């Protein structure tokens, strides 16, 4: 009963968005940490692929058997289960410096800000969903 009530909200989808944003923030922070490493190539998680998969998941919610939360491959935190090529993609949008490093502070910080906004928005919506559930459970209308 409670699980059906929980899954009828957007909370499972928002959980995936928050998890993706957290994983992406870690990758972007790693890029900043390697800003002076010669030959380092900036990495990023494939945002477009995540959004496409999330769109499929949202559409699949109206099907008889929706997928369970936590199944998106981009959110796997255990490195041994997902090969590196599927965890991140190299960023080719930035300039390549003479030492072979392509990390720029401006680009990384702007991506981190966009990622933080995505994370905060998902958390705010999730918080409102929890409040609605608490109201429904407590029968306070």
N, C-alpha and C positions, 0 to 999 in steps of 0.2 A: 504494500500500500504506500508506504513512505517512499520507496524507491521509484514507483511510478510517478508520484507527485514531484519528486526531485528531477527525474528525467524529462518531465513535461516542461521544464523551464529551460532557459538558455545557459544554466550553470555549467553543464558538462562541456559545452562549446567554449564558454568563456574560460574554463579551466585550461583548455588546450591553448587558447590565445595567451594566457598568462604564462604558461609553461614555455611556450615558444619565445615570448619576449624575454624571459629570464635566461634561457639558453643563448639567445642571440646577444644579449647584453654581455654575457661571459666571453663570447667570441670577439665582440667589438672591443672589449677591455683588453683582451689578449693582443689585438692589433696595436692598441696604444702602448702596451707594455713592450712591444717589439719595434717601436718606431725607429730606433737606432741600430737595429740588427741588420747587418749587410745581407742582401739577398732574400730578405723576408718578403713574402707576398701576403698582402692583406687578405683575410678570409671573411666570409659572411655566410649566414644561413640563407637558403633559398626562399626568400619572402614570397615570391610569386607562386612557387610550387606549394608552399604551406597554405597560402590563400586559396589556391585551386582545390587542394585536398579538403580544406575546411568547408569550402562551398559545396563539395560533393557530400560531405558529412551532414551539412545542414539540409540538403535536399533529401538525403537518405533517412532523415528523422521521420519523414512522412511515410516511409516504407514500413512493412510489418515488423522487421527486425533491425532496429538501428544499431550501428556499431557501438561497442562499449567505449567509455572515455579512456584516454591514454594509449590509443592505438596508432596515433600519427607517428610515422617513422622519424620525423625531424625532432621529436622531443625525447628520444631515447638518451638517457644520461649515462648509461653504461657503455663505455667506448668499445668494449669487446663484442657487443652485439651488432653495432652498425659500423660499417667501414667508413673511413675518413671521407672518402669521396661522396658519400651520401649525407654526411653530417654538415658539411659546409662546401661552399664554392669559393673560388678565388675571385677577388674583386679586380676587375680589369678596367674600371672606370677612372682610376686615378693615374697620375703621372708616375713614370718610372724614373727614379733618381740614378745618379751615376754609380752608386754602390749596389744597385739591383733591388733596392727596397722601394715599395710603392705606397707606403703608409703615409697619409697626410693627416695632421691633427684636425684640420678644418672638416674634412670629410668624415672622419671617424666620430667627432663630436656631434656633427649634424645628424648622423645616423643613430647615435646613441640617444639624442634628444627625441627624434621621431619614434624610436623604439620605446622610450620611457613614456611618451604620450600614449602609445598603443597599450602599454601595460597598465597605466593609471586609468585609462578609460574602461578597459575590461574589468579592472577591480571595482570601479565605481558602479558599473552595471551589475556586476555579481553581488555587490553589497546590497543594492536595491532589490535584487531577486531574493536574497536571503531574508530581507525585511518583509517582503511580500509573503514568503513561505511562513515566517514566524507569525504573521498576522493571520494567515489562513489556518494554521495549526492551533493558535490560541483563540480562534473564533472571535477576534476583535475586529469588527468591520466598521 
